[in-house]
Amino acid sequence: QNTTISGTLTAPDGTPLIGATVQQEGTSSGTVADLDGNYSVTVSGPDATLIFTYTGYKTVREIVGNRTTINLVLAEDAETLDQIVVVGYGSQKRSDITGSVSSVSSEDLEKAVFTSVDQLLQGRSAGVQVTSSSGEPGSGATIRIRGNNSISGNNGPLYVVDGIPIAGSPNFNPQDIANIEVLKDASATAIYGSRGANGVILVTTKRGESGKTRIDVSHNTTYSEVINTYEMLNGQQYAEFRNEANRDLGQPEPFPNPAEFAGQGFNWQDEILETGQRSETGISLSGGSENVRFFVSGNYLSDNGIVKGSSYNRGTIRANLDMDGLNDKLLVKVNFNAAHSQNQRAITSSRGFPASAGPIFNALTSEPIVPSLTYSGFTGEGNQFYNPYLEVTEQDDRQFLTDLVASTEATYKITDRLSYTFNGGVNFTLNNRDIFTPKTVGTGINANGQASNSRGQGYDYIVSNYLTYDDIFRGSDHALTAVTGLEYSEFNNYSSSSSTSNFDIETLGSDNIGIGTGDVSVGSGRSLAVLQSGFLRANYAFKDRYLLTATIRADGSSRFAENEKWGYFPSAAFGWRVSEESFMADNSTIDNLKLRFSIGETGSQSIGSYQSLARYGTATYGVGGIETLAYIPASVANPNLKWETTRQIDLGLDLGLFKNRLEFIFDYFKKTTVDLLQSISIPSQSGFGGALVNFGSISNEGVELAINATPIATSDFSWNTGFNITTYKTKVIELGGDEEIFGPGLGVNVFGNGHIFRPGDEYGLLYGFNAIGLIQESDFDGDGNITVPIRNNDSRLGAWKFEDITGPNGVPDGIITNLDRKVIGNPNPDFLWGWNNDLNYKNFNLNFFVQASVGNDVYNTIGTAVNSGFNNNEAYKNQTVDWYENRWTPENPTNDIRYPSINSSSPPVANYMVEDGSYIRLKNISLRYTLPLANSVLSSVQLYLTGTNLITITDYSGFDPEVSSLGGNSLAPGVDLGVYPRQKGYTFGANVKF
Amino acid sequence: CESLEEVPYSSLSVDNLYQNEADVDAALYGVYSTHNVSNHDLWYFLATSGPSESVVVRLKGDGNQGRLSSLSFTATDAHGVWWPNFYRMINRANAVMANVSKAGLDPALEEEKTAEARFLRAFAYFHLVKWFGDVPLHLEETTDFSDESVKKPRAPMEEVYAVIIDDLQYAETRLPASYISAEQGRATSGAAKSLLGKVYLNMAGKPLELTANYALASQKFAEVINSGSYALQSNFGDVFSIDNEFNDELIFVRPNIRETGVGTVLTFFAGVPQSPFANRNGQYQFGFTEYFYNSFNPEDTRRDETLLYSYVDALGREVTFNSPDNPALPFGGYGGNKGIGFGKLKDPFNDISAFAHTNDIIFIRYADVLLMHAEALNEQGQTTEALPFLNQVRSRAGLENVSTTDQAELRDIIKQERKWELAGEYVEYGDLQRWGDIEASLFLNEDAAVFNTVYSPAIELLPIPQGQIETNENLTQNPGY
């Protein structure tokens, strides 16, 4: 006969365990504790066993007997490490993990303001370097897990969202994230085979729980401003500067009366910058019945950046549904996410030359003296004026991104140990970009208005099927769990583009480019790649203390060449939970001690489609004076082209002390990537300059340490702190036929390549001339002949004097040529660290997060462009006050290479561009207050104030040391071309829960 | 596994190209297009016209420009770009020859297309053999990059010339005499005959000195002249005007238009600062020397067309920066270094791209043929017969007729005439090589003086690009490098 049992569930400190589950063993009968920890459950009789569970507490089993009241104090689970960790194709207890996996939970994420999933990993996880390319709203970030593995391939990690691998980085609302796992070593990533080499980021989104429907409403508003600006010459200073420069060249003075410009002149930075405003509103609903649970959210973000005319708006909708059926044997999870963003970009390069010349560059270099704010004619000297204000206000650059991800995961328990899972998903992306450059701006001036439309569509499909056999030898000392499955993925891409010029009517802009009567250029493309895979993972534990994980994945990729269609990626890992040994049983200090070792191989299949085939390309030829299509053999076949292979070992130690209030996670890793994808030079007499092959290797070696501590935990006050630090070195071991590889040109009026990759060197070292001073009177002999080596015949006073390193014969030759370049900097940080603190006092919560990069150099390319005077009659360049006041003059014969004379040659890439890019930044500080509520409708109201990037300690002189202008290009780390400046922001927000 | 096979939906391959005549033409345009690549024209100019006494460069110190123009060559200089560029042309021509039959054309038409490919292959090999001497012979399309396929050693110059002559003889009888206007710029039988004559003339000169070839050369030039297809423009400046493209004087040109990819960058590098050509971004990296200016007879109408003293600026104002009395304009930025602007490369209306100009690159024109014919006849001792061809060119320039019948005297006159007539037209280094005049010219070369270049036989040929020697161990370097 049925009996009703009731009682109260509390924690050891007396607080009620709201939502703790109570269930009769072997049945589906159960309930959850209410706000006061009270429960009431009907059981079948005195023999019934009740199971009381609550996350973070020890599960308790009680036989009911004759009782009607069971009050329990659940003990905290000393192994709070024993959270469930999502790994590929399944999950594991943290204590059983043998690989290197870091987790970031939603609680860590809620306390800062993020727009993209990329950003939120910055500083939060050891071994992960996140560099955002600029401060532009909606801009992406470069993520490197344990360094770069490749030179010409892709170095970005694989994102897997709710089991569905995503091409690129995911586009959705970060508030939907429940937790993130970063898989770092081969043991963890090998299950992703040919896509695992750069690490894997597993994102799990929030899901509903049975019970009352919970409604969360949140809103926040951020005001932001530029962190730092350059002090440029004003009107009068500029006039004096130009006069002096022209006098020096023996040319007439352009501004006969500089004094007339006193107090005049535009500060173009002020004209293009404004206070940014960002606001975000979100709502989520979750709940459900016992068998159907849901999490639904909607979010709208509107981010008007600090550059006028730039904005990023995004709306997202998510619906996650869970259904149990067939007597709980079937669990179906349906996930749907739609995101649409509209990005009005204001930083578009509007001129082909110099490279990257857009409004930021122009705001720094444009002359301050023009007739009006909206002027776009010629300057007084007859030069075309490129107006930065018009570039931000009149150039229209819209990028619309639509992302739909839908997936269904169904797990059927064939027996209570064996289950079958089907996971099928689709990912549709639409990427539209429309640009209109009116006739007042950049290339639009000469083209009489220019417009382009480009469309990209991606359709990716994935189907995986796998069997999980859980705990095969249950009840014995041997615990074996195995997962095996098959997967098929398909990646379809379609693109099209069109552009034209000559718009007599500009009103319709790029919305109807048919109005343009200039030459029309159109194009389209289509590609398909297929990936077929099989995988197997076995986890074995003996007596819960000796752990073994073995994984293998086979990937067949259409991108691999005909002789190398299939790759095999094995890994193995061993763990020893020392703290479980009997000799440790009496140790009250050490709660957890685990040693880990893993070894394995993963791949990177960042070969573009069709790269192994002999392809023809198109060119054009002006036959008959008409641009005419031409066909050319574009590549030579390589039937052996395959993935890059990364071999990695990892040695790890997990230590938990004082009831796990102090935890250390330490990892040493060494990765070697071989078979690098490289375009090697083949003899050009073949008609081809190069061929894509697998050759060469690089290595990464480093250590990571994460420390988590709870120094104070009382009922009123608690302090949690987490610190992580990473250091590693990426070394080039061997390259293909080329002994050295140079990075791309740096652009922006600075000439030459700036990076070098050589065997034996660190990755991507900065490479250029070494200026050792400025040419002085004393460098000439009695006959007026220069006595120091000079470059480009430039022997003018105050010009750079460079170190003569060597010549064609291996010894200094008295002339400065490209042979006189050397390593002038290192863009790789010595250390990266992040420090997070969470303090709770009664209803207050203070969270602050500090993040740092130490020891990395940055090319301040834009800084050099505005700090080196007047180069080669380039009349459009304004300069900084700092340079102007400190520059070399006969009266101020400085030897400081940062201050050359007024007429210098164009700066080649050299040490004067290199600055220490180290910084320590208070990335985030947030104060929250939770209103004590008696009201039963509202369950909580939280108000908060957050500051972002409020304090930055750095010696870097540009807008911001955290910069990566060429971020998409692995060959060019640490370059500042004058990007969208980063901002500091103040956020006010509220979260209301019903 | 079947589904792992790739289908390159949007890339052409040898399987779906070559379906019809239009496809073959597009593949042939691909052969022509080889040289529309960035900066090629700059290096082409600097190593053909740069080493002469007429041209001076701005960037004297930093390797490429200074060294090419001063004959102080090194194996890593930018002349190295031709090696890949011309071999790319050769491979593309080979690919057309290998695949043209797939289009199923009439046999005569197929031969015409093959002839065009062979003309272009000969054009490329002629450049290579002149500059580098012995060069590897690739006469098949490259389909793999095995050592046997891509690491061939150098073939003797005579063998290379044999291939060139064979190709041009095939081409001269099969190419059409002219094209409809929409196809102008393609090789004609006149272009093949002119080039073949030029090939013979070069073989007759140094270094091979196969003097019997003078007769073969003059025979080809006579065929061109007697064809009646070509004539001198009455006004010298009209030859180069962008309003007068494909005029009767032009025998083989590379047509350029103001679009990225099919324009020439040369005008950008030649443009004086803020000049209307080069879209006001002119780099003015080279100019003519004052020595060259002074060499002109003041009556010569070519002087003030070849050299530039004034321009119309962006605001429509005429800017006269110099005059015939004081012609040299400082290059700017480096002090003391002067040159005279290029008048043959004007594109006053470029409003599309500073880098891509519409000025055609003239490879062979009728005045060149006339002067080569005069040279070939004179070298055979037929001085009297040579004079009318020389005098046609002189009288167009407003100069008096020459009447000497002294072979040596006439030889010098013809040489000087070529320098005036064809200055900056990519013939100078080849002429000096053929005449054995590099050493003599060295003393007049302003850039060489800056570099203190000393004559050595090595500079009669360019060094094999270092990168090529590094990737192909079967290549040997030219002596002296």
HADDOCK unambig.tbl for C-alpha pairs under 7 A between the chains (distance, minus, plus):
assign (segid A and resid 382 and name CA) (segid B and resid 314 and name CA) 6.87 0.50 0.50
assign (segid A and resid 382 and name CA) (segid B and resid 315 and name CA) 6.99 0.50 0.50
assign (segid A and resid 446 and name CA) (segid B and resid 351 and name CA) 5.05 0.50 0.50
assign (segid A and resid 446 and name CA) (segid B and resid 352 and name CA) 6.28 0.50 0.50
assign (segid A and resid 447 and name CA) (segid B and resid 351 and name CA) 6.47 0.50 0.50
assign (segid A and resid 447 and name CA) (segid B and resid 352 and name CA) 5.96 0.50 0.50
assign (segid A and resid 525 and name CA) (segid B and resid 10 and name CA) 5.27 0.50 0.50
assign (segid A and resid 526 and name CA) (segid B and resid 9 and name CA) 5.84 0.50 0.50
assign (segid A and resid 526 and name CA) (segid B and resid 10 and name CA) 5.54 0.50 0.50
assign (segid A and resid 527 and name CA) (segid B and resid 8 and name CA) 6.76 0.50 0.50
assign (segid A and resid 527 and name CA) (segid B and resid 9 and name CA) 6.22 0.50 0.50
assign (segid A and resid 530 and name CA) (segid B and resid 4 and name CA) 6.27 0.50 0.50
assign (segid A and resid 557 and name CA) (segid B and resid 4 and name CA) 6.18 0.50 0.50
assign (segid A and resid 558 and name CA) (segid B and resid 4 and name CA) 4.21 0.50 0.50
assign (segid A and resid 558 and name CA) (segid B and resid 5 and name CA) 5.80 0.50 0.50
assign (segid A and resid 558 and name CA) (segid B and resid 6 and name CA) 5.82 0.50 0.50
assign (segid A and resid 610 and name CA) (segid B and resid 6 and name CA) 6.72 0.50 0.50
assign (segid A and resid 610 and name CA) (segid B and resid 8 and name CA) 6.20 0.50 0.50
assign (segid A and resid 614 and name CA) (segid B and resid 13 and name CA) 6.81 0.50 0.50
assign (segid A and resid 615 and name CA) (segid B and resid 11 and name CA) 6.37 0.50 0.50
assign (segid A and resid 615 and name CA) (segid B and resid 12 and name CA) 6.10 0.50 0.50
assign (segid A and resid 615 and name CA) (segid B and resid 13 and name CA) 5.04 0.50 0.50
assign (segid A and resid 616 and name CA) (segid B and resid 11 and name CA) 6.40 0.50 0.50
assign (segid A and resid 616 and name CA) (segid B and resid 12 and name CA) 4.89 0.50 0.50
assign (segid A and resid 616 and name CA) (segid B and resid 13 and name CA) 5.07 0.50 0.50
assign (segid A and resid 617 and name CA) (segid B and resid 11 and name CA) 6.66 0.50 0.50
assign (segid A and resid 617 and name CA) (segid B and resid 12 and name CA) 6.46 0.50 0.50
assign (segid A and resid 619 and name CA) (segid B and resid 30 and name CA) 6.51 0.50 0.50
assign (segid A and resid 620 and name CA) (segid B and resid 33 and name CA) 6.68 0.50 0.50
assign (segid A and resid 620 and name CA) (segid B and resid 261 and name CA) 6.71 0.50 0.50
assign (segid A and resid 620 and name CA) (segid B and resid 262 and name CA) 6.46 0.50 0.50
assign (segid A and resid 621 and name CA) (segid B and resid 29 and name CA) 6.06 0.50 0.50
assign (segid A and resid 621 and name CA) (segid B and resid 33 and name CA) 5.33 0.50 0.50
assign (segid A and resid 621 and name CA) (segid B and resid 262 and name CA) 5.60 0.50 0.50
assign (segid A and resid 622 and name CA) (segid B and resid 255 and name CA) 5.40 0.50 0.50
assign (segid A and resid 622 and name CA) (segid B and resid 256 and name CA) 5.48 0.50 0.50
assign (segid A and resid 622 and name CA) (segid B and resid 257 and name CA) 6.17 0.50 0.50
assign (segid A and resid 622 and name CA) (segid B and resid 262 and name CA) 5.61 0.50 0.50
assign (segid A and resid 623 and name CA) (segid B and resid 182 and name CA) 6.89 0.50 0.50
assign (segid A and resid 623 and name CA) (segid B and resid 183 and name CA) 5.56 0.50 0.50
assign (segid A and resid 623 and name CA) (segid B and resid 184 and name CA) 5.97 0.50 0.50
assign (segid A and resid 623 and name CA) (segid B and resid 185 and name CA) 5.44 0.50 0.50
assign (segid A and resid 623 and name CA) (segid B and resid 255 and name CA) 5.99 0.50 0.50
assign (segid A and resid 624 and name CA) (segid B and resid 181 and name CA) 5.75 0.50 0.50
assign (segid A and resid 624 and name CA) (segid B and resid 182 and name CA) 4.24 0.50 0.50
assign (segid A and resid 624 and name CA) (segid B and resid 183 and name CA) 4.59 0.50 0.50
assign (segid A and resid 624 and name CA) (segid B and resid 184 and name CA) 4.32 0.50 0.50
assign (segid A and resid 624 and name CA) (segid B and resid 185 and name CA) 5.95 0.50 0.50
assign (segid A and resid 625 and name CA) (segid B and resid 255 and name CA) 6.05 0.50 0.50
assign (segid A and resid 625 and name CA) (segid B and resid 256 and name CA) 6.61 0.50 0.50
assign (segid A and resid 625 and name CA) (segid B and resid 257 and name CA) 6.18 0.50 0.50
assign (segid A and resid 627 and name CA) (segid B and resid 262 and name CA) 6.89 0.50 0.50
assign (segid A and resid 629 and name CA) (segid B and resid 26 and name CA) 6.15 0.50 0.50
assign (segid A and resid 630 and name CA) (segid B and resid 26 and name CA) 4.33 0.50 0.50
assign (segid A and resid 630 and name CA) (segid B and resid 27 and name CA) 5.71 0.50 0.50
assign (segid A and resid 630 and name CA) (segid B and resid 29 and name CA) 5.03 0.50 0.50
assign (segid A and resid 630 and name CA) (segid B and resid 30 and name CA) 4.58 0.50 0.50
assign (segid A and resid 631 and name CA) (segid B and resid 26 and name CA) 5.46 0.50 0.50
assign (segid A and resid 631 and name CA) (segid B and resid 27 and name CA) 4.62 0.50 0.50
assign (segid A and resid 631 and name CA) (segid B and resid 30 and name CA) 4.98 0.50 0.50
assign (segid A and resid 632 and name CA) (segid B and resid 27 and name CA) 6.24 0.50 0.50
assign (segid A and resid 632 and name CA) (segid B and resid 30 and name CA) 5.06 0.50 0.50
assign (segid A and resid 632 and name CA) (segid B and resid 92 and name CA) 6.74 0.50 0.50
assign (segid A and resid 633 and name CA) (segid B and resid 92 and name CA) 6.73 0.50 0.50
assign (segid A and resid 636 and name CA) (segid B and resid 143 and name CA) 6.14 0.50 0.50
assign (segid A and resid 636 and name CA) (segid B and resid 144 and name CA) 6.13 0.50 0.50
assign (segid A and resid 637 and name CA) (segid B and resid 144 and name CA) 6.30 0.50 0.50
assign (segid A and resid 681 and name CA) (segid B and resid 471 and name CA) 6.87 0.50 0.50
assign (segid A and resid 682 and name CA) (segid B and resid 471 and name CA) 6.06 0.50 0.50
assign (segid A and resid 683 and name CA) (segid B and resid 150 and name CA) 6.09 0.50 0.50
assign (segid A and resid 683 and name CA) (segid B and resid 151 and name CA) 6.63 0.50 0.50
assign (segid A and resid 683 and name CA) (segid B and resid 468 and name CA) 5.78 0.50 0.50
assign (segid A and resid 683 and name CA) (segid B and resid 471 and name CA) 5.36 0.50 0.50
assign (segid A and resid 683 and name CA) (segid B and resid 472 and name CA) 5.86 0.50 0.50
assign (segid A and resid 684 and name CA) (segid B and resid 84 and name CA) 4.82 0.50 0.50
assign (segid A and resid 684 and name CA) (segid B and resid 87 and name CA) 6.67 0.50 0.50
assign (segid A and resid 684 and name CA) (segid B and resid 468 and name CA) 6.84 0.50 0.50
assign (segid A and resid 685 and name CA) (segid B and resid 84 and name CA) 6.34 0.50 0.50
assign (segid A and resid 685 and name CA) (segid B and resid 87 and name CA) 5.12 0.50 0.50
assign (segid A and resid 685 and name CA) (segid B and resid 150 and name CA) 6.58 0.50 0.50
assign (segid A and resid 686 and name CA) (segid B and resid 87 and name CA) 6.79 0.50 0.50
assign (segid A and resid 686 and name CA) (segid B and resid 91 and name CA) 6.82 0.50 0.50
assign (segid A and resid 686 and name CA) (segid B and resid 142 and name CA) 5.90 0.50 0.50
assign (segid A and resid 686 and name CA) (segid B and resid 150 and name CA) 5.10 0.50 0.50
assign (segid A and resid 687 and name CA) (segid B and resid 84 and name CA) 6.56 0.50 0.50
assign (segid A and resid 687 and name CA) (segid B and resid 87 and name CA) 4.98 0.50 0.50
assign (segid A and resid 687 and name CA) (segid B and resid 88 and name CA) 3.81 0.50 0.50
assign (segid A and resid 687 and name CA) (segid B and resid 90 and name CA) 6.97 0.50 0.50
assign (segid A and resid 687 and name CA) (segid B and resid 91 and name CA) 4.98 0.50 0.50
assign (segid A and resid 688 and name CA) (segid B and resid 88 and name CA) 6.41 0.50 0.50
assign (segid A and resid 689 and name CA) (segid B and resid 84 and name CA) 6.78 0.50 0.50
assign (segid A and resid 791 and name CA) (segid B and resid 61 and name CA) 6.02 0.50 0.50
assign (segid A and resid 791 and name CA) (segid B and resid 62 and name CA) 6.66 0.50 0.50
assign (segid A and resid 792 and name CA) (segid B and resid 59 and name CA) 5.86 0.50 0.50
assign (segid A and resid 792 and name CA) (segid B and resid 60 and name CA) 5.90 0.50 0.50
assign (segid A and resid 792 and name CA) (segid B and resid 61 and name CA) 4.00 0.50 0.50
assign (segid A and resid 792 and name CA) (segid B and resid 62 and name CA) 5.20 0.50 0.50
assign (segid A and resid 793 and name CA) (segid B and resid 60 and name CA) 6.36 0.50 0.50
assign (segid A and resid 793 and name CA) (segid B and resid 61 and name CA) 5.29 0.50 0.50
assign (segid A and resid 794 and name CA) (segid B and resid 334 and name CA) 5.71 0.50 0.50
assign (segid A and resid 817 and name CA) (segid B and resid 62 and name CA) 5.48 0.50 0.50
assign (segid A and resid 817 and name CA) (segid B and resid 63 and name CA) 6.73 0.50 0.50
assign (segid A and resid 871 and name CA) (segid B and resid 333 and name CA) 7.00 0.50 0.50
assign (segid A and resid 872 and name CA) (segid B and resid 332 and name CA) 6.42 0.50 0.50
assign (segid A and resid 872 and name CA) (segid B and resid 333 and name CA) 4.71 0.50 0.50
assign (segid A and resid 873 and name CA) (segid B and resid 333 and name CA) 6.90 0.50 0.50
assign (segid A and resid 905 and name CA) (segid B and resid 333 and name CA) 6.45 0.50 0.50
